[in-house]
């Protein structure tokens, strides 16, 4: 297993949340209503802000 740092883990979580929000489907295939999909997109954006703050704090470059 690869050595992940916190910023890598957050980036992966953000990507999954965005995919779920955009597709309206959970990875298991369960369909989501608009409100739940929007909640996933909002969560992705909240984590994206946290990721940027963490990168600024650590001095690590963005990787988007």
N, C-alpha and C positions, 0 to 999 in steps of 0.2 A: 504494500500500500504506500502511496506517495506521502511524503511529509507535507502536510497542509499547514499553512499559517492562518491566523484568524481572518485576514483579508481575503484569502482564497475561499475559505468556507462561507463567508458572507456573500461573496460574488456568486458562488454556486447557488446559494439559497435565493438570492435575488433573481437569478436566471430562471429557476424553477417557478418562483412566484409569478414572474412576468409571463412565462409560458402558459401557466394555468389561467391567469387572468385574461390573456389574449385569446386562448383557445376555448375558454369556458368549459374545460375538462380537466379533471384531476389526472395525475399520471395513471391511476387505475382505470381510467375511462369513464368515471362517473361524471355526468354532465352537471354544470353549475348554472344557477340563475344569474341574471345580470348583477344583482346586488352582491352576491358572493364573489363573482368574478372581479367586480370593482374593488371589493375588500382585499383580494389578493394583490391587485395592482397597487392599491394604496400601501399595503404592507411592503411591497417591493420598493416603492419610492421612499418609505421611511427608513428601510435598511440601506438604501443607496446613500442617503444623507449620513447615516451612521458610518458607512464604509468610507465616504469622503473625509469625514471628521477623523476617523482612525488613521487614514493615510496621511492626513495633515499632521496629526500628532506624532506619528512614527517617522514621518519624513519619507515614506515610501511613495514611489511614483504611481499614478493611476494606471490601471491596466485594462481600460475599456476599449 
